[in-house]
Amino acid sequence: MKKHRLQKVLKIVLIVIAACVVLGFVVEGLWNSLMPHIFGWHAITYWQALGIFLLSKILFGGPRPGGRMGWRRGMRERWAAMTPEQREAFKQAIGQRCGPAHAEAES
C-alpha cells in the first residue's frame, strides 16, 4: 500500500514539475513575441517568465480547493435544501437578472 502511495506522489510531483517547465516556456514565448512589439519592452529569460507566472498566480489566484466542481457541489446542496417555493423564487430572480433562458436551465 505504501509503495502505491509513493508512486502516486512521485507521479504528481513529476507532473507538477513538467507543468511548471512547460508553462515557463509558454509565458516566455508569449511575452517575447508580444510585449517587445506592442509596448517596446525587453525580452525576458525563462527564469523571469517563471517568476512572472508565479507572481500572477499569487496576485490573481490559483487553483482553489474544490475549484469549479466545489462551487457546483455547493449549489446542488443548496438547491436540494430549498423548498419548492424557494426554488421558484430563485428561478424568478435568475430570470430577472439573466433572462428567462437561464432560469429554465436551472431546473
Beta strands, then each sheet from edge to edge (+ up, - down):
end
